[in-house]
Amino acid sequence: MFRDHYAAVRGYALRRTSPEAAQDAAAETFLVAWRRFEHVPDDARPWLLGVARRVLANERRSTKRGAALAQRLALTEVATRSLGEAADEADAVRRALGRLSERDREALTLVAWHGLSGARAARAAGCSRSAFAVRLHRARRRLAAELGRDLAPDIPNAKSLEVT
């Protein structure tokens, strides 16, 4: 199947994107075909081209989301920088978030950044509501502790104020 249809799939992708992205799309298309081999019809070319179309659409959406995020971050950065003291606090929050585990950052961003309710965030995180509530509570405590380190570095016994 690969030998018979690779050139057609890659050509289809080349007419829609850059050579590097076309190569990736063709590889992803045949990976999908391998994973779903029992679903590939006898006349595989139309099916493969349909998969390639969806792979390319997913890549375009991903690229647009990344560009939109970069733009939002740039706008946030500009707005934050213009606020002076708020910029220092925002930097402290970013640094504190950066020191948290991926799991803690995910819990915090699902609720704060993406605006999900506890139940929806729990589904996104793949756990129960109560488990997510505990995870979020602990993540908030750890973030507060990290912020305490950044915002009060001159306190002699700052370690004793940390929440573990």
N, C-alpha and C positions, 0 to 999 in steps of 0.2 A: 504494500500500500504506500509506504514512504517513497520508494523509487518511482512508482507510477504517478504520484500526485504532488510530490514536494514542489516541483517547479511551478505548477499551476497555483498552489497555495501561496508560495513566496511571491509570484508575479502579482497575484491578487492583492497581497499586502503592500507590495512595492508601489502599486498605483494609488495607494491611499496614505502612505507614510514614508518616513525616511528609510534608507537601506538598513540601518542598525535596528530600528524598530520593526521593520518587516521581517528581519531574521529572527528576532525574538518572538514575534507573533506566529511565524511559521513553526518555530520550535514548540511554543505553547499549544498550538493547534494539534500537533501530533502527540503531545503529551496527553491532551484531553482524549484524543482518539485511542491512545494506548490504555488509558484508565477506563474508558467506556467501550472497549473493543467489541463487546457483545451487542452493543447498540448501533454499531456502524452498519449502515445498509450495504447491500451488494454494490450499488452504484454510489461509491463513497465520495466522489468529488463534490457533488452539491452539498452533502452533509459537512464535509471538511471546509468548504468555503463559507458555509453558515457559521461554523465554529470560529473560523478566522475573523469573520465580521464581528462576532460578539467579543472576541479577544481584543480586537482593535477598538471597539466601542468602550470596553472596560478600561483600556489604557488611556483613551482620550478623557474619560471621566476622571480617572485618577490624576492625570496631568492637570486638568482644570481645577480639581479640588486642591492640589498642591499649590498651584499658582494663586488661587483665592486665599488659601491659608497664609502664604507668604505675604500677600498684599495686606491681609488683615493684621498680621504681625507687624509689618512695616508701619501701617497706620497707627497701630497701638503704640509702637515704639516712638513715633513722632509725637503723638499726643502725650505720652507719658513723659518724654524728655522735656516737653514744654511746660510741664507742671513743677519742675524743680525738685522740691522736697518729695513729692509723690514719686518722682523717678527713682529716688534712693530707696523708697519703700518697695516699689515694684521690683527693683533689682534684688533687694533682699528676699522677696518672695520667690523670684525665679531661682536664686541660688539655693534657697531652702528646699524648693521643690526638686531641684536637681540632685540634692543629697538624699532624697527619699527613694525607697525602692520603687520599681516599676509598678508593682501591685498597689502601693499607696498612691502614687501619682494617678493611676488609672481610676481608682475610687474617687479621688478628689475632682478630677477633670470630668468624669461622667456626670457628676452632679453640678459642679460649678461652671464648667466651660460649655458642656453640651446641654445643660438644663434638664437632665432626666430626673424623674421622680425616683424614689428609692426602689420601687418595684421594677421599673423599667431599667434602671441601672443594674439591678441584681440580675435581670435577664441578660443584659449585655455582658456582664462579668461572668456569667455562667454559674451563679450560685443562688442560694435561697435569699429571700428578703432579710431574714434575721441575720444570716451570715454576712450579707452586704452591709447591714446597719452596723454590725460590730467592726467590720473592716473599715468603714467610713469613719466611725468614731475614733478608732485607733490611728487612722491616717491623719485625722484632724489634730489629735494630740501630738503626734510626731512632728507635724508641720509647725505647730505652735512652739514646740521645743526647739526646732531648728531656727525658727524666727527669733526666739529668745536669744539664741547664740549670736545671731547677726545684729540684732537691734540693741543688745545690752552686753557687748563684749568686755566692757570695763568693770563690770560687777565682779568683785573678788571671788565670791562663792557661786558663780553662775551655774556650775555643774550641779550644785545641790538643788537648783530650781528646775532642772530638767524633768520632764514627765517621761517615764519609760513605759 
